[in-house]
Amino acid sequence: MEKKKLNIAIIGHGFMGRAHSNAWIKLPKFFDINYEPVLKVVVGGKNPAEDFAKKWGYQEVSYDWRATIARPDIDVVAILTPTSKHKEMAIEAMKAGKHVICEKPCALDYQECIEMAEAAKKSGVVTLLNHNYRRVPAVMLAKKMIDEGALGDILQYRGAYLQEWIIDPEFPLTWHLKKETAGGGPLYDLGSHAVDLARFLIGEPVSVMGALKTFVKERPVPGSVEAAFSSDSNKGSSEKAPVTVDDAAFFLVDFENGALGSFETSRFSWGRKNYNVFEINGTKGTITFNLERLNELEYYNSGDPQDRQGFRTISVTESCHEYASNWWPQGHIIGYEHTFVHAFYEFCKAIENGGQASPDFNDGAKIMRVLNAVQKSAAENRRVDVSEIK
């Protein structure tokens, strides 16, 4: 039986474009879906978009995102642009009846996220906010263990997401470092992932106490390229302009279930390449996860005999684990790129079943509400209830 074609248009390319394109290519080869993904259109600047389309097999190149969204043959629009463009592009796509994948963070602030969530509800399309780390098999195992009561009552959550990629004060003032285009620094960029994992695993934050810090106050104005993790982005001019977002953000959280949490996000942590970790303590045990070792989950069971207590490392590669049976035999590890395949698999299932993917734009609004509460807390030097953010 011939499968229905699912025509994909991506707006933006670069690092995320590669990750998305690779996932769409791999998805039907490893997972059973009732669609045939077609890399239809890449929207971007003239030369880089043409080079990207040729390399990854897109059928067409466009320089007009509005015209691309309006096309009747486009089924899915993926928004891979700076954060400031997410809301407008997503709402236009949903109005046109397109399913939407949007990179995180959802938008510049809570109100923009609410507008996106309301537009999604009105349109009835499937939306996916691409917090792909939910789809790591080890994270899925952590969720299963918590839900089954392996940790008992949850007492404490500690999350950290640390990187080092802009420590150099000569790194230019890319869009990631300007409030008007990014909304926030690592609080948004990394903190959105960290908060999403906490919400997914243990529940909703209800109050926060935050501190933000900018270490490098001015940076060189960039050249023509403003991409993350690109050597071309290191080519700035002698002119400097102010950094208007945080370089590091720490915050404490009270969760709805009574647990206490702490979060650290920073791009100034030497040796931390992509250090996304969490530790969850309950009345019966502890689990810990480190994205840089994403095939493993550490588990401490307080019920073990005293002479055999200690952290055990679970290799989450057996076929009994979520998604693992679709890849390789046990012990043959997967990587970062596979999490996008898993996320898009869930997205396609939601389209087929007429449901919603997870996380969606409604989740994005809840995440942003927490992050905006942290900003308010840091500005006013007080604990802030998340409900204060309107």
ABEGO torsion letter per residue (X at the ends): XBBBBBBBBBBEBEAAAAAAAAAAAAAAAABBBABBBBBABBBBBAAAAAAAAAAAGBABBBABAAAAAABAABABBBBABBAAAAAAAAAAAAAAGBBBBBBOBABABAAAAAAAAAAAAAAGBBBBBBBAAAABAAAAAAAAAAAAGAAEBBABBBBBBBBAAAABAABBBBAAABAAAAGBBAAAAAAAAAAAAAAAAAEBBABBBBBBBBABABBBBBBABABBGBAAAABBBABBBBBABBABBBBBBBBAAGBBBBBBBBAABBGBABBBBBBBBBAAEBBBBBAABAABBBBBBAABBAAABEBBBBBBABAABBGAAABBBBGBBBBAAAAAAAAAAAAAAAAAAGBBBOBBAAAAAAAAAAAAAAAAAAAAGBBBBAAABX
